[in-house]
């Protein structure tokens, strides 16, 4: 049943059930407390009336020889309309009785008589058929250590029972009405509270149809629904960006792979149109081998990035001296730039140790230096620098090459992205090297940044956390 009932209905039912229990508890508590207080008030009034009667009888003396009218004439404070009196002998026989109680024969109970003989007062209740209960207080009067008489004061509980009946009627009628009104209000409020959820559901259905441009209107209040809507919008924005990146990636990958395949196909078809010399065939095969190498590099880089996305690239964590590593790479880079008279120089190389995978860090630095050499102008310079502060190492690779405009710097680390100037300058790039560099830096809990301007070269800076100092 839980699967078929809406959240709105379940919230209302839970709210109604909790409210019903609260109303019942409040009603029972109110009824019990009020009944106890009213009966306690009656008992206190009986004790006050009994005290007056005992005082009057003790002053009067000879009780059996006086009527109640004579007693009230002498002590008018005994003439209380809502009370009646009975005076019993030590044997429990009525000697004086109020006129308005003579229609009832209210004998002294055995319990009251035994308590009076023991010198104790007794509070008890009596009920006659068709009438309200009567509350009775029996107080003994002793003289000379012996029981002289018993004064009994009584009062009807009719007004108490009538008030309690009215209260019970109000509670029996008011509790269901209050519950119904609360359920209606809860149903309305639950509907208003869940209205943004319906909007999220509708937007999700449109998004499922392929419309990732949908966004929710975020309410001005920073409540749970507002945060949910903001989170939903952020999620859809990330999904949209991811899908756009996948589309670009697919298009770029297709383009990068189609180009060498087209070159190989064209050269092969051209070579097969008519018989060629061995030298021509050798040139075609060399060109095809270059294109095959390029395709292999693209496929290898794609496989590496795919494994990296899945977390399947093993990473070592050992101390690595970046200054030593950078010296080795500088020597290799000097060979790369010899044919174009590009000098690779080293600025300050401070001794720096980081924790990481030496093979991956070498790949990161080689990619950056190779890019700097590839996109430098004839006779240009590539400078390597390594510094540190208290928390991180800063490795900089700067060139005086073609550079890039600001609007292209944001996408330079996207997979397969190459600027038009880069494509015109070098045909060998795949557009995956910087994406791999970014992944390696982030895998070492670092980051990579670029500063560049068109025609003024580029400066790539890698920030990596320093290895902790060894403990003694």
C-alpha positions, 0 to 999 in steps of 0.5 A, spaced: 500 500 500 505 504 501 507 504 494 500 506 491 499 512 496 502 519 495 507 522 499 502 528 500 497 523 503 502 519 507 504 526 510 497 528 512 496 521 515 502 521 519 500 528 521 493 527 523 495 520 527 500 524 531 495 530 532 489 525 534 494 522 539 496 529 542 489 531 542 486 525 546 492 525 551 490 533 552 483 531 553 484 526 558 489 530 561 484 536 562 478 532 564 482 528 569 485 534 572 479 538 572 475 532 575 480 532 581 481 539 582 473 540 582 472 534 587 478 537 591 474 543 592 468 540 594 472 536 599 475 542 602 469 546 603 466 540 606 472 540 611 471 548 612 463 546 614 465 541 618 470 545 622 464 550 623 459 545 625 464 541 630 465 548 633 458 550 634 456 543 637 462 544 642 460 550 644 453 548 645 454 542 649 447 538 650 446 535 643 441 530 643 436 535 646 436 540 641 433 541 634 437 543 627 433 549 627 434 551 634 442 550 632 442 554 626 438 559 629 444 560 635 449 559 629 447 561 623 453 560 619 451 552 619 445 554 614 449 553 608 444 551 602 449 547 598 450 543 605 447 538 609 448 536 616 447 529 620 449 528 627 450 521 630 450 518 637 456 514 638 452 508 636 451 511 629 444 513 631 441 519 627 440 525 633 440 531 629 439 532 621 438 537 616 431 538 613 433 537 606 436 531 607 430 527 611 428 525 604 434 520 604 436 515 609 443 516 609 446 511 615 453 512 618 457 507 614 461 501 618 467 504 615 465 511 618 463 509 625 470 504 625 474 510 624 470 515 628 471 510 634 478 510 632 478 518 632 479 519 625 475 523 620 472 519 614 471 522 606 466 517 602 461 518 597 454 515 596 449 515 590 442 514 590 438 512 584 437 517 579 440 522 582 447 525 583 453 522 587 453 525 594 460 527 598 460 525 605 465 527 611 464 524 618 468 527 623 468 525 631 467 529 637 470 526 643 470 528 650 474 525 656 477 521 651 471 517 649 467 518 643 461 523 644 458 524 637 459 524 630 458 530 625 457 528 618 457 534 613 455 532 606 454 536 599 451 534 592 456 533 586 451 534 581 454 541 579 461 537 578 458 532 574 454 537 570 460 541 569 464 534 567 459 532 562 459 539 559 466 538 558 466 531 555 461 533 550 465 539 548 471 534 548 467 529 544 465 534 539 471 539 538 476 533 538 474 530 531 472 537 528 479 540 530 482 533 527 478 534 521 480 542 520 488 540 522 487 534 516 485 539 511 490 544 513 495 539 513 493 536 506 493 544 503 500 545 506 503 538 504 500 540 497 504 547 497 510 544 500 510 539 495 509 543 489 516 544 487 517 537 487 512 536 482 515 541 478 522 537 479 518 531 476 516 535 470 522 538 469 526 531 469 521 528 464 522 533 459 530 532 461 529 525 460 526 527 453 533 530 451 531 537 453 537 539 458 536 546 457 530 546 462 532 549 469 527 550 475 525 556 478 529 557 485 524 560 491 527 566 494 527 562 501 533 558 502 529 552 505 530 544 503 526 545 497 530 551 495 536 547 496 533 541 492 532 546 486 539 549 486 542 542 487 538 539 481 539 545 477 547 544 478 546 537 476 543 538 470 548 544 468 553 539 469 550 533 465 549 538 460 556 540 460 558 533 460 554 531 454 556 537 450 563 535 452 562 528 449 559 530 443 565 535 442 569 529 444 566 524 439 566 529 433 574 531 435 576 524 436 572 522 429 576 528 426 583 526 429 582 519 427 579 520 420 585 525 418 590 520 418 586 514 415 584 519 409 591 521 408 593 513 408 587 511 403 589 517 398 596 515 398 595 508 397 589 509 392 594 514 388 600 509 388 595 503 386 593 507 380 599 505 376 605 501 377 610 505 381 618 505 382 620 502 388 622 509 391 615 511 390 612 505 394 617 506 399 615 514 400 608 511 400 609 506 406 613 511 410 608 516 410 603 511 411 607 509 417 607 516 420 600 516 420 599 509 423 604 512 428 599 518 429 593 514 430 597 509 435 598 515 439 591 517 439 589 510 441 594 510 446 592 516 449 585 515 449 586 508 452 590 512 458 584 517 459 579 512 459 582 508 464 584 514 468 576 516 468 575 509 471 580 509 476 584 503 473 591 507 472 595 505 478 599 510 481 605 510 486 606 514 492 614 515 493 618 521 494 620 524 488 626 529 487 623 534 482 629 538 481 633 532 479 627 529 474 627 536 471 635 536 469 634 529 466 628 532 462 632 538 460 637 534 457 632 530 453 628 537 451 635 540 448 635 534 443 628 535 441 629 543 439 636 542 436 633 542 429 629 549 430 635 552 434 630 552 440 634 553 446 632 549 453 634 553 459 633 552 466 632 558 471 632 557 479 631 549 480 631 549 488 631 542 491 624 540 492 621 533 494 614 531 492 610 524 494 608 521 487 609 517 481 615 518 478 613 515 471 607 519 471 610 526 473 616 525 468 610 524 463 607 530 465 613 534 465 615 531 458 608 533 455 609 540 457 616 541 455 614 537 448 609 542 447 613 548 449 618 546 444 613 544 438 610 551 439 616 555 440 618 560 434 624 558 430 630 560 434 626 561 440 627 559 448 624 555 453 625 556 460 624 551 466 624 553 473 622 550 480 621 554 486 617 552 493 614 555 498 612 553 505 606 548 502 607 547 495 612 546 489 611 551 483 614 548 476 614 553 470 615 551 463 615 558 459 616 559 452 616 564 447 612 561 442 605 562 438 601 563 445 593 563 445 588 568 446 584 569 453 578 566 450 581 559 448 585 558 455 579 556 458 578 550 453 586 548 452 585 542 457 579 539 454 580 533 450 582 534 442 582 541 443 587 545 439 587 552 437 587 554 430 594 557 430 596 550 434 593 546 428 597 551 423 603 551 426 604 543 428 600 537 424 603 532 429 599 534 435 593 530 438 590 535 443 590 530 448 597 531 451 594 537 456 588 533 458 593 528 460 597 533 464 591 536 468 589 529 470 596 527 472 597 534 476 590 533 479 591 525 481 597 528 485 593 533 489 595 539 485 593 543 479 596 546 473 595 553 470 596 557 464 598 564 462 598 566 455 597 571 450 597 571 442 604 571 439 607 572 446 608 565 448 605 561 454 607 559 461 604 553 464 605 552 472 604 546 475 603 546 483 604 540 487 604 539 495 611 538 498 612 531 501 612 531 509 618 532 512 621 526 515 620 524 522 626 523 527 
